[in-house]
Amino acid sequence: MLKVRRFVLGMDEADWLKVRNTVFAVRVDIASMSVEEMRNIEKSPDFDSEGRFIAELDDQPIGIVHAHVDKPISLWNCLLPM
């Protein structure tokens, strides 16, 4: 059975990387990542696990989603001086 669930910080890193590293294995410009490397990234104040999801088929990870929403910015900060 297919299900999509939220990423659980501190528990799902190995499953996340199993899919990520398999997908990116064909890319020479993106290196595989270890669980230790991912946990170091998770320590960053910019890391947000809220938009991460894992797709599973028969309880095996088969896909990942990382949805990121930028923080709103004021249009006044974006205007160029004339």
Buried (B, 14 or more C-beta within 10 A) or exposed (E): EEEEEEBEEEEBBEBBBBBBBEEBEEEEEEEEBEEEEBEEEEEEEEEEBEEBBBBBEEEEBBEBEEEEEEEEEEEEEEEEEE
